[in-house]
Amino acid sequence: MGLVRQAQALRISPRCTEDTLSDEQAAGRNQWLKSCHPDLYNFAFSEGDEYTIDGVPQSKIVYVTFGVQDPSNKGKLILPGNWKAPVVADAPCELEVVDGRRYSPIGVCLPGCYEPRQVLRFKDGWETVEEAAGTRKSELITLSSSFTLERLSTQISSIKS
């Protein structure tokens, strides 16, 4: 079973928040992985790149994010933010090494349109996307469908966290 299918039940939102990509960057990362590390690509996408959340197919492609093992944490993967895999197909193929440990795929993320430190208004106040992901906020204040430039109106929108 490929990493994409296994990830259906495992969400790694803290790492995805640190490694946020656009659709174009996600496609570039996948092309880089396919051309530089075909074995990792085939493992991750052995059953295709279709991704579902709660049984609903997602229209965006997914991309692989990387981590290293932390020996002081009984070998569990840590979520480092200091190295991110390339987002262009022709980037150098080397995987970063930290203290003798090579980065390896730890999960998949969906491309997003928000930066981790971007501040948004939630039902109970303002928070960064990163903070909101950590507390699993689900009610975001957005413009209502009836707003005009002369008369702004907002609504509470449910989001998947």
C-alpha positions as CSV (number, residue, x, y, z in Angstrom):
1,M,0.0,0.0,0.0
2,G,1.5,3.4,-1.0
3,L,2.2,6.3,1.3
4,V,-0.7,8.2,-0.1
5,R,-3.2,5.5,0.8
6,Q,-1.6,4.9,4.2
7,A,-1.9,8.6,4.9
8,Q,-5.6,8.6,4.6
9,A,-5.8,7.9,8.4
10,L,-2.6,9.8,9.3
11,R,-2.6,13.5,9.1
12,I,0.6,15.3,9.7
13,S,-0.7,18.8,9.8
14,P,2.2,20.3,11.9
15,R,4.7,19.3,9.2
16,C,2.3,20.3,6.4
17,T,2.0,23.7,8.0
18,E,5.8,24.1,7.9
19,D,6.1,22.8,4.4
20,T,3.2,24.5,2.7
21,L,3.2,24.5,-1.1
22,S,1.1,25.9,-3.9
23,D,-0.4,23.6,-6.6
24,E,2.5,24.4,-8.9
25,Q,5.2,23.8,-6.3
26,A,3.5,20.5,-5.3
27,A,3.6,19.3,-8.9
28,G,7.3,20.4,-9.1
29,R,8.1,18.5,-5.9
30,N,6.4,15.3,-7.3
31,Q,8.4,15.6,-10.5
32,W,11.6,16.1,-8.6
33,L,10.8,13.0,-6.5
34,K,9.9,11.0,-9.6
35,S,13.1,11.9,-11.5
36,C,15.6,11.8,-8.6
37,H,14.2,9.1,-6.4
38,P,11.9,6.9,-8.4
39,D,11.9,4.2,-5.7
40,L,10.5,6.7,-3.2
41,Y,8.1,8.1,-5.7
42,N,6.8,4.6,-6.6
43,F,6.4,3.8,-2.8
44,A,4.5,7.0,-2.2
45,F,2.3,6.9,-5.3
46,S,2.0,3.1,-5.9
47,E,-1.8,3.5,-6.1
48,G,-1.9,6.9,-7.7
49,D,-2.1,10.4,-6.2
50,E,-5.8,10.4,-5.6
51,Y,-6.4,11.5,-2.0
52,T,-9.6,11.4,-0.1
53,I,-10.7,13.0,3.2
54,D,-13.6,11.3,5.0
55,G,-14.3,9.4,1.8
56,V,-14.5,12.5,-0.4
57,P,-11.9,12.7,-3.3
58,Q,-9.9,15.8,-3.2
59,S,-9.3,17.8,-6.4
60,K,-5.8,18.8,-5.5
61,I,-2.8,16.6,-6.0
62,V,-0.8,15.6,-2.9
63,Y,2.9,16.0,-2.3
64,V,5.4,14.2,-0.1
65,T,7.0,15.9,2.9
66,F,10.2,14.7,4.6
67,G,11.5,14.2,8.1
68,V,14.4,12.6,10.0
69,Q,14.4,10.2,12.9
70,D,15.2,11.6,16.4
71,P,17.2,9.0,18.4
72,S,16.5,10.8,21.7
73,N,12.8,10.3,20.9
74,K,13.0,6.5,20.7
75,G,13.4,6.6,16.9
76,K,10.2,8.5,16.2
77,L,10.2,10.9,13.3
78,I,10.6,14.5,14.2
79,L,9.2,17.3,12.1
80,P,12.1,19.6,11.2
81,G,11.4,22.9,9.5
82,N,15.0,23.7,8.4
83,W,15.1,21.5,5.2
84,K,12.4,21.1,2.6
85,A,12.6,19.0,-0.5
86,P,12.9,21.0,-3.8
87,V,9.9,22.2,-5.7
88,V,11.3,22.2,-9.2
89,A,12.0,19.0,-11.2
90,D,15.6,19.8,-12.2
91,A,16.8,20.7,-8.7
92,P,19.8,18.7,-7.2
93,C,18.8,15.2,-6.1
94,E,20.5,15.0,-2.8
95,L,18.5,14.4,0.3
96,E,19.6,16.5,3.3
97,V,21.5,14.7,6.0
98,V,21.3,15.8,9.7
99,D,23.8,14.3,12.2
100,G,24.3,11.3,10.0
101,R,20.5,10.7,9.4
102,R,19.1,11.2,6.0
103,Y,15.7,12.8,5.4
104,S,13.0,10.4,4.3
105,P,9.3,10.6,3.4
106,I,7.1,10.9,6.4
107,G,3.7,11.6,4.9
108,V,1.8,13.6,2.3
109,C,0.3,17.1,2.4
110,L,-2.4,18.9,0.3
111,P,-1.3,22.1,-1.3
112,G,-2.6,25.2,0.5
113,C,-3.1,28.8,-0.1
114,Y,-2.2,30.2,3.3
115,E,1.3,30.7,4.8
116,P,1.9,29.2,8.3
117,R,2.4,32.6,10.0
118,Q,-0.5,34.3,8.2
119,V,-3.1,35.6,10.6
120,L,-6.8,34.8,10.0
121,R,-10.0,35.6,11.9
122,F,-11.6,32.6,13.5
123,K,-14.9,32.5,15.4
124,D,-13.1,33.0,18.7
125,G,-10.5,35.5,17.5
126,W,-7.4,36.1,15.4
127,E,-4.7,33.3,15.1
128,T,-2.0,32.3,12.8
129,V,-2.7,29.4,10.5
130,E,0.0,27.4,12.3
131,E,-1.6,28.0,15.7
132,A,-5.0,27.2,14.4
133,A,-3.8,23.9,12.9
134,G,-2.3,23.0,16.2
135,T,-5.6,23.5,18.0
136,R,-7.7,22.1,15.2
137,K,-9.8,25.3,14.7
138,S,-12.8,24.6,12.5
139,E,-14.8,27.9,12.2
140,L,-13.3,30.6,10.1
141,I,-14.8,34.0,9.5
142,T,-15.1,34.6,5.7
143,L,-16.9,37.0,3.4
144,S,-20.5,36.0,2.9
145,S,-21.8,35.3,-0.6
146,S,-23.9,38.4,-0.5
147,F,-21.2,40.9,0.3
148,T,-20.5,43.9,-1.9
149,L,-17.7,46.4,-1.8
150,E,-20.1,49.0,-0.4
151,R,-21.6,46.6,2.1
152,L,-19.2,44.0,3.5
153,S,-20.8,41.1,5.4
154,T,-19.2,38.0,6.9
155,Q,-20.2,34.5,7.9
156,I,-18.8,31.6,9.9
157,S,-17.5,29.0,7.5
158,S,-16.6,25.4,8.6
159,I,-13.2,24.2,7.5
160,K,-11.6,20.8,7.9
161,S,-8.7,21.0,10.3
